[in-house]
Amino acid sequence: MKRIMSIALALVMALALAACQGAASSSAPASSSAQPESAAAPSESVSAPEEEPAEESAVESMEEEPAEEAAPVTMTSGENSVSILAGDETVAEFTLPTETPIYDELKYMDDGQTAMMTHDIMNGVSGRTIVEAFKGTAEEYIDFYKSITFGSENADATVETRDLNGTQVLVSRRESIDSSISRDYVIAVPVAENAVLGFRINSVSNQKYEVQFEDGVIDILLSHCVF
């Protein structure tokens, strides 16, 4: 009887021990090798969002307006006279100087830019005087036409300034004296901003005649400019 009780007690103790071991294993913490999902995932570098380019200033963002072009400079004809126009505005007028025998006609050339006075050779002066409208400054007119008027000898031409009722007129001249007298001129009369009334003169005077093309003729031409 005692032997049976001993065996039964041993079985009870074995079952109790097994139950305790099972409870201990179930309550043990998870293996340290298990990592949270966030730790197991590979680290990703997070780049800062690209900055939007700074907005352009109002001046830069607006389309640049094209620079306003200067008004065209043209010529119209009258009775022995021509007018210089800047756009639609008449800015100057030149009339035929009849007080000198060198000139007897002013001929408009129908190109909207020039007129011409042929010198009266019967009075001893040959050549011509071109009257023209020019878009630009007086200096630009002189520089552009010096070589055309004076040819290869344009480097010898002098430039002087004359006052015409408060306006500074540029006069370039070249002179050659031989059996005859050659006097050539380029004259720029600024009549408005970027508008010039210009004269180009080629003259040959015969010393046998009383009439000569001299600097005094320039004063006569200028006195017939109204602006």
Residue frames as a rotation matrix with the C-alpha (Angstrom) as fourth column:
MET 1
0.568 0.823 0.000 0.00
0.823 -0.568 0.000 0.00
0.000 0.000 -1.000 0.00
LYS 2
0.449 -0.505 -0.737 2.76
0.114 -0.786 0.608 2.36
-0.886 -0.357 -0.295 0.83
ARG 3
-0.591 -0.717 0.369 4.41
0.438 0.099 0.893 1.51
-0.677 0.690 0.256 -2.48
ILE 4
-0.088 0.641 0.763 1.30
0.983 -0.068 0.170 2.45
0.161 0.765 -0.624 -4.42
MET 5
0.819 0.400 -0.412 1.00
0.503 -0.845 0.181 5.76
-0.276 -0.355 -0.893 -2.57
SER 6
0.014 -0.906 -0.424 4.66
0.159 -0.416 0.895 6.52
-0.987 -0.080 0.138 -3.28
ILE 7
-0.633 -0.233 0.738 4.19
0.724 0.160 0.672 5.92
-0.274 0.959 0.068 -6.98
ALA 8
0.347 0.855 0.386 1.05
0.915 -0.399 0.062 8.07
0.207 0.331 -0.920 -7.07
LEU 9
0.703 -0.141 -0.698 2.83
0.291 -0.838 0.462 10.89
-0.649 -0.527 -0.548 -5.21
ALA 10
-0.393 -0.919 0.021 5.75
0.328 -0.119 0.937 10.68
-0.859 0.375 0.348 -7.65
LEU 11
-0.377 0.320 0.869 3.40
0.922 0.044 0.383 11.00
0.084 0.946 -0.312 -10.62
VAL 12
0.718 0.684 -0.132 1.66
0.696 -0.711 0.103 14.04
-0.023 -0.166 -0.986 -9.13
MET 13
0.372 -0.676 -0.636 4.97
0.131 -0.640 0.757 15.75
-0.919 -0.365 -0.150 -8.48
ALA 14
-0.590 -0.619 0.518 6.16
0.573 0.130 0.809 14.95
-0.568 0.774 0.279 -12.05
LEU 15
0.049 0.704 0.708 2.98
0.964 -0.220 0.152 16.46
0.263 0.675 -0.690 -13.53
ALA 16
0.828 0.249 -0.503 3.31
0.442 -0.842 0.310 19.57
-0.346 -0.478 -0.807 -11.37
LEU 17
-0.063 -0.946 -0.319 6.93
0.211 -0.325 0.922 20.03
-0.975 -0.009 0.220 -12.39
ALA 18
-0.565 -0.125 0.815 6.05
0.804 0.136 0.578 19.68
-0.183 0.983 0.024 -16.06
ALA 19
0.488 0.825 0.284 3.28
0.851 -0.522 0.055 22.25
0.194 0.214 -0.957 -15.74
CYS 20
0.649 -0.312 -0.694 5.63
0.233 -0.787 0.571 24.74
-0.725 -0.532 -0.438 -14.07
GLN 21
-0.452 -0.881 0.139 8.25
0.379 -0.048 0.924 24.34
-0.808 0.470 0.356 -16.80
GLY 22
-0.262 0.428 0.865 5.62
0.956 -0.004 0.292 24.92
0.129 0.904 -0.409 -19.52
ALA 23
0.780 0.598 -0.184 4.41
0.623 -0.770 0.137 28.07
-0.060 -0.222 -0.973 -17.84
ALA 24
0.279 -0.760 -0.586 7.94
0.183 -0.557 0.810 29.39
-0.943 -0.333 -0.016 -17.50
SER 25
-0.626 -0.561 0.542 8.75
0.603 0.094 0.792 28.82
-0.495 0.823 0.279 -21.18
SER 26
0.068 0.732 0.677 5.56
0.958 -0.239 0.162 30.51
0.280 0.638 -0.718 -22.33
SER 27
0.900 0.296 -0.319 6.24
0.397 -0.858 0.325 33.60
-0.178 -0.419 -0.890 -20.21
ALA 28
-0.056 -0.990 -0.126 9.89
0.706 -0.128 0.697 33.98
-0.706 -0.050 0.706 -21.34
PRO 29
0.282 0.125 -0.951 10.62
-0.344 -0.912 -0.222 37.22
-0.896 0.389 -0.214 -23.38
ALA 30
0.991 0.088 0.103 10.98
0.071 0.314 -0.947 36.95
-0.115 0.945 0.305 -27.15
SER 31
0.313 -0.933 0.175 14.41
0.918 0.345 0.195 36.23
-0.243 0.100 0.965 -28.53
SER 32
0.207 -0.335 -0.919 16.64
0.121 -0.923 0.364 39.24
-0.971 -0.187 -0.150 -28.68
SER 33
-0.768 -0.521 0.373 17.28
0.405 0.058 0.913 38.43
-0.497 0.852 0.166 -32.32
ALA 34
0.059 0.848 0.526 13.77
0.991 -0.112 0.069 39.59
0.118 0.518 -0.847 -33.14
GLN 35
-0.856 -0.402 -0.326 13.87
0.424 -0.906 0.003 43.26
-0.296 -0.136 0.945 -34.01
PRO 36
0.055 0.888 -0.457 11.11
0.145 -0.460 -0.876 45.77
-0.988 -0.018 -0.154 -34.45
GLU 37
0.498 0.224 0.838 10.04
0.812 0.217 -0.541 46.20
-0.303 0.950 -0.074 -38.05
SER 38
0.995 -0.099 0.009 11.36
-0.091 -0.946 -0.311 49.70
0.039 0.309 -0.950 -38.12
ALA 39
0.334 -0.933 0.132 14.80
-0.625 -0.115 0.773 48.59
-0.706 -0.340 -0.621 -37.02
ALA 40
0.029 -0.323 0.946 14.94
0.385 0.877 0.287 45.66
-0.922 0.356 0.150 -39.42
ALA 41
0.831 0.326 0.452 14.08
0.530 -0.214 -0.820 47.76
-0.171 0.921 -0.350 -42.47
PRO 42
-0.199 -0.946 0.258 17.10
0.978 -0.209 -0.013 49.26
0.066 0.250 0.966 -44.23
SER 43
-0.027 0.125 -0.992 17.61
0.439 -0.890 -0.124 52.92
-0.898 -0.438 -0.031 -43.48
GLU 44
0.215 0.154 0.964 16.56
0.962 -0.206 -0.182 55.24
0.171 0.966 -0.192 -46.26
SER 45
-0.755 -0.483 -0.443 18.10
0.538 -0.843 0.003 58.68
-0.375 -0.236 0.896 -46.71
VAL 46
0.363 0.928 0.086 15.35
0.885 -0.314 -0.343 61.24
-0.291 0.201 -0.935 -46.91
SER 47
-0.673 -0.620 0.403 16.32
0.725 -0.660 0.196 64.13
0.144 0.424 0.894 -49.15
ALA 48
-0.447 0.480 -0.755 14.97
0.220 -0.759 -0.613 67.56
-0.867 -0.440 0.234 -48.48
PRO 49
0.478 0.684 0.551 12.38
0.739 0.026 -0.674 68.68
-0.475 0.729 -0.492 -51.03
GLU 50
-0.462 -0.673 0.578 13.86
0.881 -0.421 0.214 70.72
0.099 0.609 0.787 -53.87
GLU 51
-0.276 0.316 -0.908 13.42
0.354 -0.845 -0.401 74.38
-0.894 -0.432 0.121 -53.37
GLU 52
0.573 0.529 0.626 11.41
0.798 -0.186 -0.574 76.16
-0.187 0.828 -0.528 -56.01
PRO 53
-0.488 -0.760 0.429 13.47
0.826 -0.561 -0.055 78.79
0.283 0.328 0.902 -57.85
ALA 54
-0.480 0.270 -0.835 12.90
0.439 -0.750 -0.495 82.21
-0.760 -0.604 0.241 -56.48
GLU 55
0.505 0.745 0.436 10.27
0.793 -0.201 -0.575 84.09
-0.341 0.636 -0.692 -58.35
GLU 56
-0.481 -0.660 0.577 11.68
0.836 -0.544 0.075 86.61
0.265 0.518 0.813 -60.75
SER 57
-0.617 0.225 -0.754 11.12
0.272 -0.838 -0.473 90.20
-0.738 -0.497 0.456 -59.96
ALA 58
0.443 0.896 -0.011 8.34
0.350 -0.185 -0.918 91.97
-0.825 0.403 -0.396 -61.75
VAL 59
0.386 -0.351 -0.853 10.83
-0.719 -0.694 -0.040 93.76
-0.578 0.629 -0.520 -63.97
GLU 60
-0.665 -0.746 -0.014 12.66
-0.609 0.532 0.588 90.57
-0.431 0.400 -0.809 -64.96
SER 61
-0.510 0.519 0.685 9.54
0.388 0.850 -0.355 88.47
-0.767 0.084 -0.636 -65.45
MET 62
0.565 0.726 -0.391 7.93
-0.025 -0.459 -0.888 91.00
-0.824 0.512 -0.241 -67.76
GLU 63
0.314 -0.428 0.847 8.91
0.933 0.304 -0.192 90.76
-0.175 0.851 0.495 -71.36
GLU 64
-0.424 -0.548 -0.721 11.22
0.370 -0.832 0.414 93.58
-0.827 -0.091 0.555 -72.27
GLU 65
0.728 0.685 -0.022 9.53
0.314 -0.362 -0.878 96.01
-0.610 0.632 -0.479 -74.54
PRO 66
0.109 -0.718 0.688 11.53
0.992 0.035 -0.120 96.78
0.062 0.695 0.716 -77.69
ALA 67
-0.473 -0.363 -0.803 13.24
0.470 -0.875 0.119 100.15
-0.745 -0.321 0.584 -77.63
GLU 68
0.626 0.773 -0.100 11.20
0.381 -0.415 -0.826 102.74
-0.680 0.479 -0.554 -79.41
GLU 69
-0.186 -0.706 0.684 12.77
0.964 0.003 0.265 103.49
-0.189 0.708 0.680 -82.76
ALA 70
-0.566 -0.066 -0.822 13.40
0.057 -0.998 0.041 107.06
-0.822 -0.024 0.568 -83.77
ALA 71
0.533 0.845 -0.050 10.88
0.080 -0.109 -0.991 108.42
-0.842 0.524 -0.125 -86.25
PRO 72
0.092 -0.482 0.871 11.89
0.967 0.253 0.038 108.19
-0.239 0.839 0.489 -89.92
VAL 73
-0.068 -0.206 -0.976 13.39
0.028 -0.978 0.205 111.38
-0.997 -0.014 0.072 -91.36
THR 74
-0.052 0.168 0.984 12.10
0.948 0.318 -0.004 112.27
-0.313 0.933 -0.176 -94.82
MET 75
-0.800 -0.245 -0.548 11.81
0.057 -0.940 0.337 115.18
-0.598 0.238 0.766 -97.22
THR 76
0.222 0.848 0.482 8.87
0.845 0.079 -0.528 116.69
-0.486 0.524 -0.699 -99.07
SER 77
-0.728 -0.539 0.423 8.93
0.685 -0.581 0.440 119.31
0.008 0.610 0.792 -101.78
GLY 78
0.282 0.765 -0.579 7.32
0.521 -0.629 -0.577 122.70
-0.805 -0.139 -0.576 -102.17
GLU 79
0.894 0.017 0.447 7.74
0.402 -0.468 -0.787 125.57
0.197 0.883 -0.425 -104.61
ASN 80
0.227 -0.926 0.303 11.51
-0.058 -0.323 -0.944 126.05
0.972 0.197 -0.127 -104.73
SER 81
-0.116 -0.248 0.962 11.63
-0.972 -0.170 -0.161 124.69
0.203 -0.954 -0.221 -101.20
VAL 82
-0.139 0.091 -0.986 11.85
0.045 0.995 0.086 121.43
0.989 -0.033 -0.142 -99.30
SER 83
0.367 0.305 0.879 10.69
-0.865 -0.236 0.443 120.43
0.343 -0.923 0.177 -95.85
ILE 84
-0.683 -0.582 -0.442 12.29
-0.286 0.770 -0.571 117.94
0.672 -0.263 -0.692 -93.43
LEU 85
0.416 0.879 0.233 9.90
-0.702 0.148 0.697 115.66
0.578 -0.453 0.678 -91.57
ALA 86
-0.867 -0.482 0.129 10.55
-0.449 0.643 -0.620 113.54
0.216 -0.595 -0.774 -88.46
GLY 87
-0.640 0.741 0.206 7.69
0.549 0.628 -0.551 111.11
-0.538 -0.239 -0.808 -88.66
ASP 88
0.123 0.779 0.615 4.67
0.971 -0.223 0.089 113.24
0.207 0.586 -0.783 -89.52
GLU 89
0.684 0.122 -0.719 6.06
0.466 -0.831 0.302 116.42
-0.561 -0.542 -0.626 -87.98
THR 90
0.608 -0.487 0.627 7.70
0.455 -0.434 -0.778 119.11
0.651 0.758 -0.043 -90.10
VAL 91
0.603 -0.455 -0.655 10.87
0.693 -0.109 0.713 120.08
-0.396 -0.884 0.250 -88.26
ALA 92
-0.299 -0.732 -0.612 12.67
0.161 -0.671 0.724 122.27
-0.941 0.118 0.318 -90.82
GLU 93
0.792 0.475 0.383 12.33
0.476 -0.090 -0.875 124.02
-0.381 0.875 -0.297 -94.16
PHE 94
-0.372 -0.896 -0.244 14.89
0.359 -0.382 0.852 125.15
-0.856 0.229 0.464 -96.71
THR 95
0.777 0.628 -0.034 14.16
0.259 -0.368 -0.893 127.61
-0.574 0.685 -0.449 -99.55
LEU 96
0.368 -0.623 0.690 16.14
0.912 0.097 -0.399 128.41
0.182 0.776 0.604 -102.67
PRO 97
0.126 -0.391 -0.912 18.64
0.487 -0.777 0.400 131.25
-0.864 -0.494 0.093 -102.01
THR 98
0.586 0.222 0.779 17.92
0.810 -0.174 -0.560 133.50
0.011 0.960 -0.281 -104.96
GLU 99
0.934 -0.209 -0.289 20.16
-0.144 -0.962 0.231 136.33
-0.326 -0.174 -0.929 -103.75
THR 100
-0.126 -0.992 0.021 23.25
-0.369 0.067 0.927 134.57
-0.921 0.109 -0.375 -105.14
PRO 101
0.291 0.239 -0.926 23.71
-0.951 -0.034 -0.307 133.93
-0.105 0.970 0.218 -108.88
ILE 102
-0.778 -0.626 0.043 25.19
-0.622 0.778 0.085 130.51
-0.087 0.040 -0.995 -108.10
TYR 103
-0.777 0.553 0.299 21.72
0.419 0.811 -0.409 129.04
-0.469 -0.192 -0.862 -107.58
ASP 104
-0.746 0.586 -0.315 18.70
-0.665 -0.648 0.372 129.40
0.014 0.487 0.873 -109.81
GLU 105
0.181 0.833 -0.523 16.76
-0.664 0.496 0.559 126.16
0.726 0.246 0.643 -109.23
LEU 106
-0.562 -0.225 0.796 16.04
-0.757 0.529 -0.384 123.66
-0.335 -0.818 -0.467 -106.44
LYS 107
-0.098 0.471 -0.877 15.13
-0.748 0.546 0.377 120.27
0.656 0.693 0.298 -107.86
TYR 108
0.132 0.255 0.958 13.44
-0.859 0.512 -0.018 117.65
-0.495 -0.821 0.287 -105.67
MET 109
-0.656 -0.611 -0.443 14.65
-0.753 0.571 0.328 114.10
0.053 0.548 -0.835 -106.43
ASP 110
0.264 0.909 -0.324 11.45
-0.834 0.383 0.396 112.13
0.484 0.166 0.859 -105.67
ASP 111
-0.228 -0.372 -0.900 13.29
0.098 0.911 -0.401 109.69
0.969 -0.180 -0.172 -103.38
GLY 112
0.756 0.636 -0.154 11.95
0.248 -0.060 0.967 111.21
0.605 -0.770 -0.203 -100.19
GLN 113
0.537 -0.632 -0.559 15.44
0.779 0.117 0.616 112.14
-0.324 -0.766 0.555 -99.03
THR 114
-0.409 -0.883 -0.230 17.24
0.638 -0.457 0.620 114.58
-0.653 0.108 0.750 -101.35
ALA 115
0.896 0.444 0.021 17.04
0.318 -0.610 -0.726 117.66
-0.309 0.657 -0.688 -103.52
MET 116
-0.055 -0.965 0.255 19.70
0.913 0.055 0.405 119.25
-0.405 0.255 0.878 -105.68
MET 117
0.840 0.145 -0.523 20.86
-0.057 -0.935 -0.350 122.66
-0.540 0.324 -0.777 -106.81
THR 118
0.339 -0.727 0.598 23.15
0.936 0.323 -0.139 122.62
-0.092 0.607 0.790 -109.86
HIS 119
-0.022 -0.429 -0.903 25.55
0.340 -0.853 0.397 125.54
-0.940 -0.298 0.165 -109.90
ASP 120
0.920 0.392 -0.004 25.18
0.166 -0.398 -0.902 127.97
-0.356 0.829 -0.432 -112.77
ILE 121
0.132 -0.950 0.282 28.38
0.828 0.262 0.495 127.43
-0.544 0.168 0.822 -114.73
MET 122
0.294 0.029 0.955 27.61
0.779 -0.587 -0.222 130.44
0.554 0.809 -0.195 -116.88
ASN 123
0.904 0.036 0.426 28.33
-0.191 -0.858 0.477 132.56
0.383 -0.512 -0.769 -113.82
GLY 124
0.120 -0.990 0.074 31.71
-0.702 -0.138 -0.699 130.91
0.702 0.032 -0.711 -113.29
VAL 125
-0.454 -0.241 0.858 30.94
-0.832 0.459 -0.311 128.19
-0.318 -0.855 -0.409 -110.71
SER 126
-0.092 0.403 -0.910 30.41
-0.562 0.734 0.382 124.54
0.822 0.546 0.159 -111.67
GLY 127
-0.962 -0.238 -0.136 29.41
-0.050 0.639 -0.767 121.66
0.270 -0.731 -0.626 -109.42
ARG 128
-0.030 0.989 -0.143 26.34
0.056 0.145 0.988 120.96
0.998 0.022 -0.060 -107.33
THR 129
-0.765 -0.047 0.642 24.84
-0.624 -0.189 -0.758 121.33
0.158 -0.981 0.115 -103.88
ILE 130
-0.382 0.627 -0.679 22.88
0.263 0.778 0.571 118.38
0.886 0.040 -0.462 -102.51
VAL 131
-0.466 0.381 0.799 20.25
-0.848 -0.450 -0.280 119.13
0.253 -0.808 0.533 -99.87
GLU 132
-0.310 0.297 -0.903 19.10
-0.067 0.941 0.332 116.12
0.948 0.163 -0.272 -97.88
ALA 133
0.539 0.515 0.666 17.25
-0.783 0.015 0.621 114.70
0.310 -0.857 0.412 -94.91
PHE 134
-0.315 -0.735 -0.601 19.36
-0.249 0.675 -0.695 112.51
0.916 -0.069 -0.396 -92.62
LYS 135
0.828 0.561 -0.007 18.38
-0.191 0.294 0.936 110.33
0.527 -0.774 0.351 -89.68
GLY 136
0.280 -0.768 -0.576 21.05
0.882 0.443 -0.162 110.66
0.379 -0.463 0.801 -87.01
THR 137
0.555 -0.181 -0.812 23.23
0.493 -0.715 0.496 113.27
-0.670 -0.676 -0.307 -85.37
ALA 138
0.899 -0.281 -0.336 25.25
-0.426 -0.741 -0.519 116.07
-0.104 0.609 -0.786 -86.94
GLU 139
-0.025 -0.969 0.246 28.47
-0.803 0.166 0.572 114.24
-0.595 -0.184 -0.783 -86.08
GLU 140
-0.070 0.065 0.995 27.22
0.257 0.965 -0.045 111.06
-0.964 0.252 -0.085 -87.75
TYR 141
0.895 0.424 0.139 26.29
0.258 -0.237 -0.937 112.99
-0.364 0.874 -0.321 -90.88
ILE 142
0.582 -0.753 -0.308 29.75
-0.799 -0.600 -0.040 114.58
-0.154 0.269 -0.951 -91.12
ASP 143
-0.250 -0.741 0.623 31.56
-0.569 0.633 0.525 111.28
-0.783 -0.223 -0.580 -90.51
PHE 144
0.214 0.418 0.883 29.42
0.371 0.801 -0.470 109.40
-0.904 0.428 0.016 -93.03
TYR 145
0.881 0.328 0.341 29.71
0.426 -0.237 -0.873 111.86
-0.205 0.915 -0.348 -95.93
LYS 146
0.481 -0.759 -0.438 33.26
-0.473 -0.646 0.600 113.19
-0.738 -0.081 -0.670 -95.57
SER 147
-0.462 -0.733 0.499 34.82
0.031 0.549 0.835 110.40
-0.886 0.401 -0.231 -97.62
ILE 148
0.141 0.600 0.788 32.04
0.881 0.287 -0.376 110.56
-0.451 0.747 -0.488 -100.21
THR 149
0.945 0.308 -0.109 32.36
0.245 -0.890 -0.385 114.32
-0.215 0.338 -0.916 -100.69
PHE 150
0.578 -0.783 -0.228 36.11
-0.704 -0.620 0.346 114.77
-0.413 -0.040 -0.910 -100.30
GLY 151
0.762 -0.283 -0.583 37.26
-0.268 0.682 -0.681 111.43
0.590 0.675 0.444 -101.68
SER 152
0.446 -0.675 -0.588 40.68
0.720 0.660 -0.212 110.13
0.531 -0.329 0.781 -100.65
GLU 153
-0.551 -0.684 0.479 41.64
0.302 -0.698 -0.649 113.59
0.778 -0.213 0.591 -99.41
ASN 154
0.489 0.860 0.143 38.98
0.148 -0.244 0.958 113.60
0.859 -0.448 -0.247 -96.68
ALA 155
0.304 -0.439 -0.845 41.68
0.948 0.225 0.224 113.43
0.092 -0.870 0.485 -93.98
ASP 156
-0.746 -0.640 0.186 42.70
0.637 -0.766 -0.084 116.98
0.196 0.056 0.979 -94.93
ALA 157
-0.029 0.828 0.560 39.19
0.316 -0.524 0.791 118.34
0.948 0.200 -0.247 -94.38
THR 158
-0.961 -0.242 0.131 38.69
-0.015 -0.427 -0.904 120.64
0.275 -0.871 0.407 -91.43
VAL 159
-0.055 0.960 -0.274 35.63
0.771 0.215 0.599 120.74
0.634 -0.179 -0.752 -89.17
GLU 160
-0.965 -0.188 0.183 34.34
0.045 -0.805 -0.591 123.88
0.259 -0.562 0.786 -87.49
THR 161
-0.305 0.882 -0.360 31.24
0.941 0.220 -0.259 124.86
-0.149 -0.417 -0.896 -85.55
ARG 162
-0.861 0.138 0.490 28.96
0.040 -0.942 0.334 127.72
0.508 0.307 0.805 -86.43
ASP 163
-0.712 0.647 -0.271 26.11
0.347 -0.011 -0.938 129.15
-0.610 -0.762 -0.216 -84.41
LEU 164
-0.780 0.573 0.252 22.75
0.102 -0.281 0.954 129.41
0.618 0.770 0.160 -86.15
ASN 165
-0.008 0.803 0.596 20.29
-0.622 -0.470 0.626 131.07
0.783 -0.365 0.503 -83.80
GLY 166
0.146 -0.014 0.989 21.56
-0.968 0.205 0.146 129.02
-0.204 -0.979 0.017 -80.89
THR 167
0.938 0.162 0.306 21.98
-0.097 0.971 -0.217 125.78
-0.332 0.174 0.927 -82.87
GLN 168
0.020 -1.000 -0.010 25.48
-0.514 -0.019 0.857 124.38
-0.857 -0.012 -0.514 -83.30
VAL 169
0.945 0.254 -0.208 26.02
-0.287 0.334 -0.898 123.68
-0.158 0.908 0.389 -87.01
LEU 170
0.180 -0.906 0.383 28.97
0.137 0.409 0.902 121.55
-0.974 -0.110 0.198 -88.11
VAL 171
0.904 0.000 -0.428 30.84
-0.406 -0.315 -0.858 122.59
-0.135 0.949 -0.285 -91.26
SER 172
0.216 -0.854 0.473 33.58
0.311 0.519 0.796 120.45
-0.926 -0.025 0.378 -92.77
ARG 173
0.908 0.085 -0.411 35.52
-0.310 -0.524 -0.793 121.88
-0.283 0.847 -0.450 -95.72
ARG 174
0.120 -0.900 0.419 38.39
0.607 0.400 0.687 121.12
-0.786 0.172 0.594 -98.04
GLU 175
0.820 0.112 -0.562 40.04
-0.258 -0.803 -0.537 123.55
-0.511 0.585 -0.630 -100.45
SER 176
0.041 -0.813 0.581 42.36
0.736 0.418 0.532 123.09
-0.675 0.406 0.615 -103.40
ILE 177
0.711 0.147 -0.688 43.68
-0.204 -0.893 -0.401 126.06
-0.673 0.425 -0.605 -105.38
ASP 178
-0.252 -0.731 0.634 45.30
0.675 0.337 0.657 125.62
-0.694 0.593 0.409 -108.79
SER 179
-0.957 0.008 0.291 44.28
0.231 -0.588 0.775 127.14
0.177 0.809 0.561 -112.08
SER 180
-0.012 0.973 0.233 40.79
-0.167 -0.231 0.958 126.85
0.986 -0.027 0.166 -110.66
ILE 181
-0.716 -0.155 0.681 39.58
-0.671 -0.117 -0.732 126.81
0.193 -0.981 -0.020 -107.07
SER 182
-0.181 0.634 -0.752 37.92
0.109 0.772 0.626 123.68
0.977 0.031 -0.209 -105.70
ARG 183
-0.765 0.046 0.642 35.97
-0.630 -0.260 -0.732 124.11
0.134 -0.965 0.228 -102.49
ASP 184
-0.259 0.647 -0.717 33.98
0.065 0.753 0.655 121.21
0.964 0.123 -0.237 -101.07
TYR 185
-0.623 0.152 0.767 31.77
-0.748 -0.401 -0.528 121.24
0.227 -0.903 0.364 -97.99
VAL 186
-0.346 0.655 -0.672 29.72
0.513 0.731 0.449 118.94
0.785 -0.190 -0.589 -95.78
ILE 187
-0.750 0.181 0.636 27.30
-0.500 -0.785 -0.366 120.86
0.433 -0.593 0.679 -93.56
ALA 188
-0.478 0.583 -0.657 25.11
0.641 0.743 0.193 119.36
0.601 -0.329 -0.729 -90.84
VAL 189
-0.626 0.406 0.665 22.24
-0.581 -0.813 -0.051 121.36
0.520 -0.418 0.745 -89.34
PRO 190
-0.864 0.363 -0.348 20.57
0.488 0.771 -0.408 119.48
0.120 -0.523 -0.844 -86.46
VAL 191
-0.636 0.696 0.334 16.87
-0.421 -0.675 0.606 120.32
0.647 0.245 0.722 -86.70
ALA 192
0.574 0.734 0.364 15.44
-0.741 0.277 0.611 117.80
0.348 -0.621 0.703 -84.19
GLU 193
0.063 -0.530 0.845 16.56
-0.703 0.578 0.415 114.84
-0.708 -0.621 -0.337 -82.14
ASN 194
-0.374 -0.348 0.860 18.17
0.264 0.849 0.458 112.41
-0.889 0.398 -0.225 -84.61
ALA 195
0.605 0.507 0.613 17.20
0.747 -0.094 -0.659 114.58
-0.277 0.857 -0.436 -87.58
VAL 196
-0.288 -0.805 -0.519 19.62
0.319 -0.592 0.741 116.59
-0.903 0.048 0.427 -89.72
LEU 197
0.946 0.322 -0.046 19.22
0.088 -0.391 -0.916 118.97
-0.313 0.862 -0.398 -92.63
GLY 198
0.150 -0.975 0.164 22.40
0.396 0.211 0.894 118.29
-0.906 -0.069 0.418 -94.55
PHE 199
0.876 -0.023 -0.482 24.29
-0.423 -0.516 -0.745 119.89
-0.232 0.856 -0.461 -97.42
ARG 200
0.198 -0.853 0.483 27.00
0.537 0.507 0.675 118.33
-0.820 0.126 0.558 -99.57
ILE 201
0.869 0.095 -0.485 28.74
-0.236 -0.782 -0.577 120.75
-0.434 0.616 -0.658 -101.88
ASN 202
-0.009 -0.871 0.491 31.26
0.786 0.297 0.542 120.21
-0.618 0.391 0.682 -104.69
SER 203
0.905 0.332 -0.265 32.26
0.143 -0.825 -0.547 123.45
-0.400 0.457 -0.794 -106.35
VAL 204
-0.161 -0.927 0.338 34.85
0.919 -0.016 0.393 124.56
-0.359 0.374 0.855 -108.84
SER 205
0.720 0.367 -0.589 35.26
0.231 -0.927 -0.296 128.28
-0.654 0.077 -0.752 -109.40
ASN 206
0.303 -0.586 0.752 36.89
0.918 -0.033 -0.396 129.76
0.257 0.810 0.528 -112.47
GLN 207
-0.123 -0.445 -0.887 39.17
0.737 -0.639 0.219 132.58
-0.665 -0.627 0.407 -111.44
LYS 208
-0.853 -0.166 0.495 38.38
0.492 -0.572 0.656 134.41
0.174 0.803 0.570 -114.68
TYR 209
-0.035 0.949 0.314 34.89
0.458 -0.264 0.849 135.12
0.888 0.173 -0.426 -113.41
GLU 210
-0.422 -0.061 0.905 33.81
-0.549 -0.777 -0.308 137.50
0.721 -0.627 0.294 -110.75
VAL 211
0.579 0.720 0.382 31.49
-0.765 0.318 0.560 135.01
0.281 -0.616 0.735 -109.04
GLN 212
-0.540 -0.748 -0.386 33.32
-0.446 0.643 -0.623 132.59
0.714 -0.164 -0.681 -106.77
PHE 213
0.606 0.642 -0.471 32.09
0.100 0.526 0.845 129.92
0.789 -0.559 0.254 -104.40
GLU 214
-0.531 -0.769 0.356 33.40
-0.219 -0.281 -0.934 131.17
0.819 -0.574 -0.019 -101.07
ASP 215
-0.821 0.163 -0.546 32.56
0.550 0.478 -0.684 130.65
0.150 -0.863 -0.483 -97.39
GLY 216
-0.829 0.535 -0.163 30.06
-0.437 -0.802 -0.408 133.50
-0.349 -0.267 0.898 -97.61
VAL 217
-0.391 0.701 -0.597 27.80
-0.593 0.304 0.746 131.20
0.704 0.645 0.297 -99.65
ILE 218
-0.618 0.128 -0.776 27.56
0.513 0.813 -0.274 128.93
0.596 -0.568 -0.568 -96.61
ASP 219
-0.880 0.297 -0.370 26.13
0.158 -0.551 -0.819 131.78
-0.447 -0.780 0.438 -94.57
ILE 220
-0.574 0.698 -0.429 23.55
-0.816 -0.445 0.368 132.37
0.066 0.561 0.825 -97.32
LEU 221
-0.414 0.395 -0.820 22.53
-0.093 0.878 0.470 128.69
0.906 0.270 -0.327 -97.30
LEU 222
-0.739 0.081 -0.669 22.17
0.644 0.379 -0.664 128.66
0.200 -0.922 -0.332 -93.51
SER 223
-0.881 0.412 -0.234 20.08
-0.268 -0.841 -0.470 131.82
-0.390 -0.351 0.851 -93.58
HIS 224
-0.339 0.779 -0.527 17.49
-0.830 0.016 0.558 129.91
0.443 0.627 0.641 -95.65
CYS 225
-0.585 0.142 -0.798 17.09
0.340 0.937 -0.082 127.18
0.736 -0.319 -0.597 -93.04
VAL 226
-0.274 0.597 0.754 14.04
-0.829 -0.544 0.130 127.61
0.487 -0.589 0.644 -90.84
PHE 227
-0.207 0.225 -0.952 13.33
0.282 0.946 0.162 125.24
0.937 -0.235 -0.259 -87.96
